């Protein structure tokens, strides 16, 4: 018999996922890992065809976006994890960036990577830029990124996910 324990100190964000939750897992895979059913909310009000949900696993809150895949008859085949977001104080990247670190630390830590820095929007549809929030994307793989959400130049949350058009 083997036993593996999760500790909050090993909550690592990589370009493949955060902790035990990985990109491209199916909804059923995530439910098996976390031991609970997920209630999905469609993102259709934002013009997307994907779903989102939040859950708590091992005392850590997550938000995930699941991208719907349909067959040629437009029948849903499966939903795959497209993006994972977490704001736990125990979360860190393999390079050591964690909640509360500043923008300069991200830039110097990932100096050899393609980095995109963008303003966050108070209202994306009206293109109203935030005065104190921004997003730093570190592209780590083909179409994958570790995404840092900042307020007042400090990391407030970290995501890992697919980035299209980069």
SELUMTOR-626192 format. One record per residue: x, y, z of N, C-alpha, C, O in turn; residue in three letters. Coordinates in steps of 0.02 Angstrom, whole numbers, plus 50000, padded with zeros to 5 digits. Layout:
REM residues N
XYZXYZXYZXYZALA
...
***
This chain:
REM residues 166
500424994150000500005000050000500445006250000500945006550037UNK
500265011049959500655017249958500205022949979499595022649973UNK
500515028250003500155034050027500535040250005501135040750016UNK
500175044849974500495051149957500085056749987499485057049977UNK
500405061150021500065066650054500195073150017500755074349993UNK
499695077150012499765083749982499925088650038499595088750090UNK
500415092650027500545098150074500495104550036500665104949977UNK
500265109650069500185116050035500855118850014500885123349971UNK
501405116450042502055119050024502275116649955502755119349927UNK
501945111549926502135109249860501615111149807501525107549758UNK
501285116649817500795119249769501185123249716501315129149725UNK
501355119849661501795122649610501395124149546501005119949524UNK
501505130049518501215131949454501745131049400502295133649405UNK
501565127249348502005126349290501575127849228500985129249233UNK
501885127349170501495128449109501025122649096500615123049050UNK
501065117249135500625111549126500055111249176499595107249168UNK
500065115449228499525115349276499735118349343500285121049350UNK
499275117849391499405120149459499265114249505498705111749508UNK
499775112149542499695106549588499465100349550499755098549499UNK
498935097149575498675090949545498205092249486498015087649451UNK
498025098549474497565100249420497985102149359498375106949361UNK
497895098449305498315099349246497895101649186497305100149181UNK
498215105349141497895107249079497715100949040498065095849044UNK
497175101249003496915095948961496615090148999496445085048969UNK
496555090649066496175085649102495435086349082495205091849068UNK
495075080849081494365081249068494015083149133494305082849187UNK
493385085149128492985086749187492975080749234493055081449294UNK
492885074749206492875068649247493545067449281493565065249339UNK
494105068949247494765068349277494835072949338495075070849391UNK
494625079149330494665083949385494235081649443494455081849501UNK
493625079349429493175076949482493475071049519493405070549579UNK
493815066549483494135060849515494705063049561494785060349616UNK
495085068049540495645070549581495385073949644495635072749699UNK
494885078249637494655082349693494125078849735493965081149790UNK
493835073449710493345069549748492675072949756492325071849805UNK
492485077049707491835080449709491605082049639492005082449592UNK
490955083049631490675084849566490765092349554490735096349601UNK
490875094049493490945101049474490295103649444489995100349401UNK
490095109449466489515112749437489775118149390490095122949412UNK
489645117349325489925121849276489445127649262488835126849264UNK
489745133549249489365139449228489615141249159490215141949148UNK
489165141949111489395143949044489645151049043489395155449078UNK
490155152249003490425158948993490075162448935490335167348909UNK
489495159948915489145162548856488965169948863488915173448813UNK
488845172248925488685179348934489265183848913489175189748902UNK
489855180948909490445184748886490605183248813491125185248788UNK
490155179648780490255178048710490685171848697490855170448640UNK
490855168148749491255162148742490805156048743490235156348765UNK
491065150448719490695144248722490985139548775490795133648778UNK
491425142048816491745137948867491355138248932490865142048939UNK
491575134248981491265134049047491785135849099492385135149087UNK
491555138049157492005139449212491705136549276491105135249280UNK
492125135549325491905133149390492435134949442493025135949426UNK
492225135249503492685136049559492595130249607492045127349611UNK
493125128549642493075123149692493645123949741494135127549729UNK
493585120549797494105120449848494355113249852493965108549859UNK
495005112549847495335105949851495935106649896496365110849885UNK
495965102449948496505102849998496575109850027497125112450035UNK
496005112950043495975119550074496255125150030496435130450055UNK
496275124049964496505129049917495945130149866495665125349840UNK
495795136549852495275138249803495575138549733496115141349723UNK
495205135849686495405135849615494825138549573494245137949592UNK
494995141349517494505142849465494785139849401495365140849384UNK
494365136149365494585133349302494105135149246493515136349257UNK
494385135449186493985136149125494055129649087494615127249076UNK
493495126849067493495120849027493255122548957492735125548948UNK
493655120548908493495121948838493095116048812493295110248817UNK
492525117548783492095112348754492365110048687492565114148645UNK
492385103448678492555100648613491945097048586491635093148621UNK
491765098548523491185095548492491385091648430491915092948400UNK
490965086848411491105083148350490815086848290490555092348298UNK
490865083848232490635087248171489885088648172489655092948134UNK
489505085148213488785086448219488635091448275488065092348294UNK
489165094648299489125099648352488855096848418488565100448458UNK
488955090348427488765087148490489385087248536489935085548515UNK
489285089248599489835089548647490155082748656489815077848672UNK
490805082448645491185076348654491495076148723491465071148759UNK
491805081748742492125082248808492305089548821492295093748776UNK
492465090848884492705097348905493395096348935493495092048978UNK
493875100448913494565099848937494765106148974494565111748955UNK
495175105349026495415111049064495855115349017496335112948987UNK
495665121649012495995126448968496415131449007496935133648984UNK
496175133149068496545137849110496375136349183495815134449200UNK
496875137149226496815136049298497075142349333497605144849316UNK
496685144849381496895150849419496865149349493496405145949517UNK
497355151849529497395150849601497715157049633498165160149604UNK
497505158649693497785164449729498025162549798498085166849842UNK
498175156249809498395153949875499085156749893499525157149850UNK
499165158549955499815161049977500345155549976500935156949982UNK
500135149249968500595143549965500825142049893501265137849883UNK
500515145449844500675144249774501325147649754501465153249774UNK
501725144049714502335146949686502495143549620502265137949607UNK
502885146949580503125143849518503755139849534504045140549588UNK
503975135749486504605132149496505185136849507505675135149541UNK
505135142949479505665147949486505595152049550506005156449563UNK
505075150649590505015153849655504575160049658504535163149712UNK
504245162049604503785167749607503165165649645502895160249634UNK
502935169849690502365168249732501915174349740502075179849717UNK
501345173349771500875178749784501225184049825501555182549875UNK
501165190349805501475195949840502125198349808502355203949823UNK
502425194249764503035196449730502865202149682502285202949662UNK
503375206049663503245211749620503405210249547503715205249530UNK
503175214849504503255214149431503985213449411504155209449368UNK
504415217349441505125217149424505425210249437505845207849398UNK
505225207049491505475200349506505265195349452505665191049433UNK
504665195949428504435191549373504865192649312505105187949281UNK
504965198949293505335200649233506065198249237506325195449189UNK
506385199249294507085197049300507135189449306507615186549282UNK
506655186349338506665179049345506585175549277506905170549264UNK
506155178349235506005175249170506315179049112506015179449058UNK
506895181949124507225186149074507315182749006507285186148955UNK
507435176349005507555172848942506925170548906506975167248853UNK
506355172148932505725169948902505375175748867505535181548878UNK
504905174148824504475179148793503975181448846503605177348873UNK
503965187848861503535190648913503085195948882503305200248845UNK
502445195448898501955200648878501675203948940501455200548986UNK
501685210448940501395214248996500815218348967500905222048919UNK
500235217548996499635220848971499255223949029499285221549085UNK
498885229249015498445231949067497855227249076497645223949029UNK
497595227049136496955223549147496405228649130496545234649126UNK
495815226249121495265230649103494725230449156494535225149181UNK
494475236349172493905236849218493275234349182492845231249211UNK
493245235949118492695233749075492995232249007493135236748967UNK
493085225748994493415223748932493015225748870493315227248818UNK
492355225648875491945227248816491975234648799491895236548741UNK
492075238848849492125246048837492845248348832492985254248822UNK
493315243648838494035245048834494255250248885494655254648869UNK
494005249748947494215254249001494785250849039494685245949074UNK
495385253649031495975250849063495975252349138495775257749159UNK
496205247449176496285248349248496875252949262497365252849225UNK
496825256849314497375261249334497885257649378498455259949385UNK
497685252049409498145248849456498215241249446498565237949485UNK
497895238549395497955231249384498275229949316498155233549267UNK
498675224549313498995222549250499075214949249498955211549299UNK
499285212549191499375205349181500065204449150500245207849102UNK
500455199749177501105197949149501055190649127500925186249168UNK
501165189449062501145182649035501845180449017502205183948981UNK
502045174749042502685171849025502545165648983502305160549009UNK
502705166048919502595160448874503155155448885503745156948875UNK
502965149448906503445144348925503475138548877503935134448879UNK
502985138048835502925132448789502505134748730502245140348732UNK
502435130748680502025132648623501305133648646500975128948669UNK
501065139748641500385141648659500205140648732499615140548749UNK
500695139848776500565139248848500915144948884501435147448861UNK
500625146948940500925152448979500765151649052500275148649072UNK
501205154549092501065155849162500875163149165501255167449141UNK
500295164649194500015171449192499985174149263499715170849308UNK
500245180049272500245183249337499765189149335499825193549293UNK
499295189249381498815194749387499055199249443499145197049500UNK
499175205649428499465210349476498985215949492498595218249450UNK
499015218149555498685224149578499215228249613499565225749657UNK
499285234549593499805238949620500495235649614500905236049659UNK
500615232349556501245229049539501435223249583502015221249585UNK
500945220349620501065214449662500635208749637500055209749619UNK
500915202649636500545196749613499975195249661500075194449721UNK
499375194849634498775193249673498515186249657498185183149699UNK
498655183749596498435177049575498895174749519499205178849484UNK
498915168149510499315165249457498875160349419498495156549449UNK
498935160449353498585155749310499085151949268499655154149258UNK
498865146449244499225142849192498705141049139498155139049156UNK
498895141749077498395140249026498665141048956499255142548945UNK
498205139948909498365140648838498275147948817497805151248839UNK
498705150348775498675157148749498665156548673499115153748642UNK
498145159148644498075158748571498345165048539498295170548568UNK
498625164348481498855170048443499515172948464499665178648447UNK
499915169248502500565171948524501115169048481501695170648492UNK
***
